[in-house]
Amino acid sequence: MKMSELRELCFKYTNLNNEDINIIENIAKTIQFIADSTGSDVFIDCPTSHNDEAIVVAEAKPSNQVSLYKEKVVGKLAIRRNEPAVLRAIDIGMPGRNIKGITQEHIKVKQSVEPIRNNEDKVIAILIIEKDVTENLDNDRKIEILAEANEELTSQITEKFEKDSYIAYYINEAILIFDEDGILKFKNPGADLLYKKLGYNEDILGMSFSNLSVANLLFKDIISSNSIDVHELEIAGMCLQIKHIVQSSKALNLVVIIKDVTDMKQKEKELILKSVAIKEIHHRVKNNLQTIASLLRLQSRRIASEEFQNAVNESINRILSIAATHEILAKQGIDEVNIKEVINRIRCSMVSFEKRDNTNFNINILGDDIRISSDKATSTALVINEIIQNSIKHAFQGRSEGEISVIIEQSNTYPTVSIIDNGIGFNVDKVSKNSLGLMIVRSLVHDKLEGNLNIYSNNEGTKVVFDFKN
């Protein structure tokens, strides 16, 4: 069985499923009756993947009148700048009445549009009824509306807004003011510019709210709420923030302020994408570091030398301390971390790795929550790792248990970290200045953290204190 032209166009240009197309096909069977009874050209347009285009999938010309079209329109595109009513109805699901448009044959027409919805209340097509613009334009009413608008605005702006109202002409937001009947009585240049972007080719002054609303809201519902409502929506590739302000004046009953926040939203999206990318980078760095640590573990098990194994184990702990920072950054997606959380991860990996020789020890993390940059966090993690590792290795020799406390303090100057153990202590003056661990600690504190390092020790334990510029 040959596929119908309507179905073929829908499959080719739209994302509609089979059930949606069935609904459109059933409605298409009735449009000839609508065309004959109204004396109008009738069409069904469906949304395409482009937000400024729709595809004509069905048409019917009136049998009892001359059609406005010389050629077949099915398969041609309706674009926003020529048919704003159609694309607006697709965007927000609102019907429109007697909105000016331009046909594919460049004829000016008035369009009345009605959304066609599926069982899930989603707009899947638009029913369009078109008439010659001269037949539908009530010139007397148009002149009357514009005259009323001019008279009321002259008095209202002078009396109510005075000179300040003219500010509306110099701001970027679109400002529209409707009377109690929902007729537009005032607009600023920002409104003209916005509605031109939406495809409106005629002067919008005097139009009804139902033909101008860019949100799926009814005039009577907004008025009855008697409040200030703010909505955001995407339409015609723009992100708009719409504010409705109900006024007590009948002449100026509803103020609508529309702000184009597309650039701001785009920057927000870019920041989110960058955040995701940064998280992914940190995740990969963390995985690579852990892989290196695993390879070093495997290598150390193949070497009998205890000295070599100790050196490798120290390197593994250093690598894992850096990985701890990247693991947190991978989850949070920001360039700051809580130093206590980093230290806690170092403790977990170190205790499981270093616990041996029948010595039980506790590592306590106390003090303030301080957020620091990822660069400072990595350096701080390395310093704390070196000091804790040194305590575990030397402070509890000949003892069955011990305790190490890491205390973080946020002072009025620099944050301070103290690592205190209750071990056997040592003579600070006799510590070798060539010790790799001490060289790493001093270098990181002075060069990377821009801080100071102090070591105190006696037979009751050791206290290492360093501060850093945050």
C-alpha positions in Angstrom: 0.0 0.0 0.0 1.4 3.4 -1.0 2.2 5.7 1.8 0.1 8.9 1.9 1.8 12.2 1.1 1.0 13.5 4.6 2.6 10.5 6.3 5.6 10.6 4.0 6.2 14.3 4.8 5.8 13.7 8.5 8.3 10.8 8.5 10.8 12.9 6.5 10.6 16.3 8.2 9.2 15.7 11.7 9.7 13.6 14.9 6.1 12.6 15.1 5.3 9.0 15.9 2.7 6.8 14.1 -0.1 7.6 16.6 0.4 11.4 16.1 0.3 11.0 12.4 -2.9 9.1 12.6 -4.5 11.9 14.5 -3.3 14.4 11.9 -4.6 12.3 9.0 -8.1 12.0 10.6 -8.3 15.8 11.0 -7.0 16.3 7.4 -10.1 14.5 6.2 -12.2 17.4 7.6 -10.4 20.4 6.3 -12.1 20.5 2.9 -15.4 21.0 4.8 -13.9 23.8 6.8 -12.5 25.5 3.7 -15.9 25.4 2.0 -17.9 26.5 5.0 -15.6 29.4 5.8 -14.6 30.3 2.2 -11.0 30.2 3.3 -7.8 28.4 2.5 -7.1 25.8 5.2 -3.8 24.1 6.0 -2.2 21.8 8.5 1.4 22.5 9.4 3.7 20.3 11.5 6.7 21.3 13.5 10.1 20.4 12.1 13.4 20.0 14.0 14.1 23.7 13.3 12.4 26.1 15.7 11.8 28.7 13.0 10.2 26.4 10.5 7.1 24.3 10.0 6.1 22.0 7.1 2.8 22.1 5.3 1.4 18.5 5.2 -2.2 19.1 4.1 -4.2 21.8 2.3 -7.8 22.5 1.2 -9.0 25.3 -1.1 -12.6 26.6 -1.0 -14.8 25.2 -3.7 -17.2 28.2 -3.7 -14.5 30.9 -3.8 -11.3 31.7 -5.5 -8.3 30.5 -3.6 -5.5 32.9 -2.7 -3.0 30.3 -3.9 -2.0 29.5 -7.5 0.2 26.6 -6.7 0.2 23.6 -4.4 1.7 24.5 -1.0 1.9 21.0 0.6 5.6 20.1 1.2 6.6 23.7 1.5 7.9 25.4 4.6 6.2 28.0 6.8 8.9 30.3 8.3 8.6 32.4 11.5 9.2 35.8 9.9 6.3 35.2 7.4 3.9 33.2 9.6 4.4 34.2 13.2 1.0 32.9 14.3 1.8 29.4 13.2 5.2 29.1 14.9 3.9 30.9 18.1 1.1 28.3 18.3 3.7 25.5 18.0 5.9 27.1 20.6 3.4 27.8 23.4 0.2 25.9 22.3 -1.9 29.1 22.2 -4.5 29.7 19.4 -4.4 33.0 17.5 -7.0 35.0 15.6 -6.6 37.2 12.6 -2.8 37.7 12.8 -1.1 39.0 9.7 1.1 36.6 7.7 2.8 36.3 4.3 2.1 33.2 2.2 4.7 31.1 0.3 3.5 33.1 -2.8 4.2 36.4 -1.0 0.6 37.4 -0.5 -0.5 39.2 2.7 -3.2 37.2 4.6 -4.8 37.0 8.0 -4.3 33.7 9.8 -6.4 32.1 12.5 -4.6 29.2 14.0 -5.5 26.4 16.4 -3.1 23.8 17.9 -3.7 20.1 17.3 -2.8 18.0 20.3 -2.1 14.3 20.8 -3.4 12.2 23.7 -0.5 13.5 25.9 -1.6 17.1 25.3 1.5 17.8 23.2 1.1 20.1 20.2 1.7 18.0 17.1 0.3 20.2 14.3 -1.4 23.5 13.6 -4.7 24.0 11.8 -4.6 27.2 9.8 -7.5 29.2 8.3 -6.4 32.0 5.9 -8.3 34.8 4.3 -7.3 37.8 2.3 -6.1 40.6 4.6 -8.5 43.1 3.0 -11.5 40.8 4.0 -10.6 40.6 7.6 -9.3 44.0 8.5 -12.0 46.0 10.2 -10.7 49.4 9.3 -13.2 51.3 11.4 -12.5 49.3 14.5 -8.8 49.5 13.9 -8.9 53.3 13.6 -11.2 53.5 16.7 -8.8 51.3 18.8 -5.8 53.4 17.7 -7.6 56.6 18.4 -8.6 55.4 21.8 -5.1 54.2 22.5 -3.6 57.6 21.5 -6.1 59.5 23.6 -5.8 57.3 26.7 -2.1 57.1 26.6 -1.7 60.9 26.3 -3.8 61.4 29.4 -2.6 58.4 31.3 1.1 58.9 30.7 0.8 62.6 31.5 -1.3 62.0 34.6 0.0 58.7 36.0 3.5 58.3 34.8 4.5 61.8 34.0 8.0 62.1 32.6 9.3 58.9 34.1 7.2 56.8 31.7 9.4 57.9 28.9 12.1 55.8 30.5 10.2 52.8 28.9 11.4 54.1 25.5 15.0 53.7 26.4 15.3 50.3 28.1 15.9 47.0 26.4 13.0 45.1 27.9 9.7 44.9 26.0 6.9 46.7 27.8 3.3 46.2 26.8 0.2 47.6 28.6 -3.3 46.2 28.1 -6.6 47.6 29.0 -9.4 45.8 30.9 -10.5 44.1 27.6 -7.1 42.7 26.9 -6.3 45.2 24.1 -2.8 46.5 23.7 -2.8 50.2 24.4 0.9 50.9 24.9 4.2 49.4 23.7 7.8 50.6 23.7 10.4 50.2 21.0 11.7 47.1 22.9 8.3 45.5 22.3 8.4 46.3 18.6 11.9 44.8 18.3 11.0 41.6 20.2 7.8 40.9 18.2 9.6 41.5 14.9 12.0 38.8 16.0 9.0 36.6 16.6 7.8 37.2 13.1 5.1 39.9 13.6 5.2 42.1 10.5 2.4 44.5 11.4 2.0 47.1 14.2 0.9 45.2 17.3 -0.8 48.2 18.9 -4.5 47.4 19.2 -4.0 43.6 19.1 -5.6 41.4 21.8 -3.7 39.7 24.5 -4.6 36.3 23.2 -2.7 37.1 19.9 0.3 38.5 21.7 0.9 36.3 24.7 4.1 34.4 24.5 3.2 32.3 27.5 0.3 29.7 27.6 -1.8 31.9 29.8 -5.3 33.5 29.5 -5.9 37.2 30.1 -8.8 36.5 32.5 -6.7 34.1 34.6 -3.9 36.7 35.0 -6.2 39.5 35.9 -8.1 37.4 38.5 -4.8 36.4 40.2 -4.2 40.1 41.0 -0.5 39.5 41.6 2.9 39.8 40.0 3.9 36.6 38.2 7.2 35.8 36.5 7.7 33.0 34.0 10.5 31.8 31.8 10.2 30.0 28.5 12.0 29.3 25.3 10.5 30.5 22.0 12.0 31.2 18.6 15.5 30.3 19.8 15.2 32.9 22.6 14.9 32.5 26.3 12.4 35.0 27.6 11.5 36.1 31.1 7.9 37.4 31.3 6.5 39.4 34.1 2.8 40.1 34.5 1.8 43.0 36.7 -1.9 43.6 37.3 -2.9 47.3 37.7 -6.0 48.8 39.3 -6.5 51.2 36.5 -9.0 50.1 33.8 -7.2 52.0 31.1 -3.9 50.4 32.0 -5.1 47.1 33.5 -2.1 44.7 32.8 1.6 45.5 32.3 3.7 42.8 30.7 7.5 43.1 30.8 9.4 40.7 28.6 13.2 40.4 29.0 15.4 38.5 26.6 17.7 36.5 28.9 19.1 34.3 26.1 22.7 35.5 26.5 22.5 35.0 30.3 21.1 31.5 29.9 23.7 30.6 27.2 26.5 31.7 29.6 24.9 29.5 32.3 24.8 26.6 30.0 28.5 27.2 29.0 29.4 27.3 32.7 27.6 24.0 33.3 29.3 22.4 30.3 32.7 23.7 31.6 31.9 22.3 35.1 31.1 18.9 33.6 34.3 19.0 31.6 36.3 19.9 34.6 34.7 17.2 36.7 35.5 14.7 33.9 39.2 15.8 33.8 39.5 15.5 37.6 37.9 12.1 37.4 40.4 10.9 34.8 43.4 12.3 36.7 42.2 10.6 39.8 41.9 7.3 37.9 45.3 7.6 36.4 46.9 8.4 39.7 45.2 5.4 41.3 46.4 3.2 38.4 50.0 4.4 38.9 49.7 3.6 42.6 48.4 0.1 41.8 51.3 -0.5 39.4 53.8 0.6 42.0 52.2 -1.8 44.6 52.6 -4.7 42.1 56.2 -3.7 41.5 57.1 -3.4 45.2 55.9 -6.9 45.8 58.4 -8.3 43.3 61.4 -6.7 45.1 62.8 -8.2 48.3 64.6 -5.1 49.5 62.8 -3.6 52.5 64.4 -0.2 51.8 63.1 -0.2 48.3 59.6 -1.2 49.4 59.5 1.6 52.0 60.5 4.1 49.4 57.8 2.8 47.0 55.2 2.8 49.7 56.0 6.5 50.5 55.6 7.4 46.9 52.2 5.5 46.7 50.9 7.5 49.7 52.0 10.7 48.0 50.2 9.8 44.8 47.0 8.8 46.7 47.1 12.1 48.7 47.0 14.0 45.4 44.3 11.6 44.0 42.1 12.4 47.1 41.9 16.0 46.0 41.0 15.2 42.4 38.4 12.6 43.6 36.5 15.3 45.6 36.8 17.8 42.7 35.5 15.2 40.3 32.3 14.9 42.4 31.8 18.6 43.1 32.7 20.2 39.8 34.0 23.3 41.4 37.6 24.5 42.0 37.3 24.5 45.7 37.3 21.7 48.3 36.8 21.4 52.0 40.3 20.6 53.4 38.8 18.4 56.1 37.2 16.2 53.5 40.6 15.8 51.7 42.4 14.9 55.0 39.7 12.4 55.8 40.3 10.6 52.4 44.0 10.6 53.1 43.4 9.1 56.5 41.3 6.3 55.0 43.8 5.3 52.3 46.8 5.6 54.7 45.4 3.6 57.6 44.5 0.7 55.3 47.9 0.9 53.7 50.2 1.6 56.7 48.6 -0.4 59.5 51.2 -3.0 60.5 53.6 -4.3 63.2 50.7 -4.8 65.6 50.4 -1.1 66.3 46.9 0.4 66.6 46.6 4.1 66.1 43.8 6.6 65.5 43.9 9.7 63.3 41.4 12.4 64.4 40.4 15.3 62.2 39.2 18.3 64.2 38.6 22.1 63.8 37.1 24.4 61.2 35.6 23.7 57.7 37.8 25.7 55.4 37.4 25.7 51.6 40.6 26.2 49.6 41.5 26.1 45.9 42.3 22.8 44.2 46.0 23.9 43.8 46.3 24.7 47.5 44.4 21.6 48.4 46.9 19.4 46.5 49.9 21.0 48.2 48.2 20.9 51.6 47.3 17.2 51.1 50.9 16.4 50.3 52.2 18.2 53.3 49.8 16.5 55.7 50.4 13.1 54.1 54.2 13.5 54.6 53.8 14.5 58.3 51.3 11.8 59.2 53.3 9.2 57.3 56.4 10.2 59.2 54.5 9.9 62.6 53.2 6.5 61.7 56.6 5.3 60.7 58.6 6.7 63.7 56.5 8.0 66.5 55.1 4.8 67.9 58.1 2.5 67.8 57.9 0.0 70.7 54.3 1.0 71.4 51.1 -1.0 70.8 48.9 2.1 70.2 49.1 5.8 69.4 47.0 8.8 68.4 47.5 11.5 65.8 45.3 14.6 65.7 44.9 17.0 62.7 43.5 20.3 63.8 42.4 23.0 61.3 41.9 26.5 62.5 40.6 29.6 60.6 42.5 32.5 62.2 42.2 36.2 61.5 45.3 35.9 59.2 46.2 32.6 57.6 44.5 29.2 58.2 46.6 27.0 60.4 47.0 23.2 60.4 48.5 21.3 63.3 49.4 17.7 63.3 50.0 16.3 66.8 51.0 12.8 67.9 51.5 11.3 71.3 54.6 9.4 70.3 58.1 9.1 71.6 59.3 12.4 70.1 62.7 13.2 68.7 65.4 15.8 68.7 64.4 18.4 66.2 67.9 19.8 65.9 69.3 16.5 64.9 66.9 15.8 62.1 68.7 15.4 58.8 68.2 18.4 56.5 68.6 16.0 53.6 65.5 14.0 54.6 63.3 13.8 51.4 60.1 14.0 53.4 61.2 17.1 55.3 62.5 18.7 52.0 59.1 18.1 50.4 57.2 19.6 53.3 59.4 22.7 53.6 59.3 23.3 49.9 55.6 23.0 49.6 54.8 25.2 52.7 57.2 28.0 51.7 56.9 28.0 47.9 53.4 26.7 47.1 51.4 27.6 50.2 53.3 30.8 51.0 53.3 29.9 54.7 55.5 29.1 57.6 56.4 25.7 59.2 57.3 25.0 62.8 58.2 21.7 64.5 58.0 21.0 68.3 58.9 17.7 69.9 59.7 16.1 73.3 59.2 12.8 75.0 55.4 13.4 75.1 55.0 13.7 71.4 55.5 15.9 68.4 53.6 18.9 67.0 54.0 20.2 63.5 52.3 23.5 62.7 52.1 25.2 59.3 49.9 28.0 57.9 49.1 29.0 54.4 47.7 31.8 52.4 44.2 31.1 51.3 
